[in-house]
Amino acid sequence: MVRSPVLKSKLVRDNKAEDRDLYSGLIRLHVLHHAVEGPIFGLGMMEELARHDYRISPGSLYPLLQGLEKKGYLRSTEDRNGKSLRRVYVLASDRTQTARQPNSGTSCPRGRNRRF
């Protein structure tokens, strides 16, 4: 079967968009995971994500953090240390219980309770 260059180009473009969505979702989950553990801030999250081979620029991370705050997952405060000002994010208090308590029957530790 011969595919036209236009069709092949569209398939490649669609796959890249799907990969980008997955990548973005994984980064959001990683950020929320650390927010459950304690306060986070942009530069610290960039360094943590880099340790796990996620490449993200400040121009992508800070809007992501602001988006999570706007959706109600995070809350932020400004923390002043001398002359520098840092925005610190914590998990929203109404989301803490949900984040720390897994749904029964949906987790799959070590292959048990698989639903697929």
N, C-alpha and C positions, 0 to 999 in steps of 0.2 A: 504494500500500500504506500503510495507516494503522498506525502503531506505537502500542502502548499506552504511557502515561506510565511505567508500571513497567518495561517492557522498555527504553525509552529511557534511563531513569535508571540501569539496570544496565549498559548499554553505555557510558555516560559514565563511570561508576565504574570499570569494567574498563579503559577507555583510560587513565584517570588513574593507575591502579595500574601499568600497563605503562610509562607515561611515567616514573613515579617509579622503577621498577626500572632503566630505561635510564639515567636521570639519575644514580642512585646508582652504577651500574657505571662510567659515564664518570668520575665523581669518583674512584672507587677507582683506575682506570687512571692518571689524572692524578697522583694521590698516588704510586703506584708508579713512574711515570716519573721523578718528581723524586727518589725514594729511590734509584733507580739512579744518578743523577747525584751524589748526596752526602747527608749528613745533613739531616733535615727536622725541624721542630717545628710544633706546632699553629697558633700565631698566624702564623708565616711562611707556612704552607700556606693559611690562610684568606685572607691578602693575595694570594698567588699565584693562588688560585682566583678571587678577586674580579676580578683583572686580566683573567681570561678569561670574565667574566660568569657564573661559577657562584656562586650565592647559597647559602651554607651557614652554619648557626649553630654556635657552639661545642658546643651540646648534641647536634648531629648529627656534627660532625667528630671530636670526641674518642672517642666510641664506635666510629666507623668505624676510626680508627687503632688502637684497642685490639683490635678485631675482626681487623684485618689482622695484628696481632702474635699474637693467639691462634691464628690459622690458620697461622702460621709464615712469613708473608711479610716481616714486619718484626721487628726486635729494638729494644728501647729501653733507654736508660740515663738516669739523672738527672744533669743538669749544673748545678752551683751557680755562680752569678756574684754574689758578694757576698751579699746577703740573698735574692735571687730564685733559685728553683729551676725548672728547665726540663727537661721530658722530651724527649729527642732520639731520633728514630727513624732507623734505618739499614736497608737491605735485608738480610735474613737471609743469612748467608754461603753457605748451601747453595742459595739461590735466585739468587744473583748470576750464575752461569754461565747459567742458564736465561733470565734476564731480558735478558742482553746478547747472547745468541746466538739469532737468529731461526731458526725452523724452516725448512728448505729446502722450497720449493714452496708454502709457505703465505703468504708475503709477496707483495705485489702492487705493487711500485714502478712508478709511471707506467703502470699498466694492463697490464703484462706478467703472464703466468702466471695469468690469471684462471681460476677454477674454477667460475664460474657463468655 
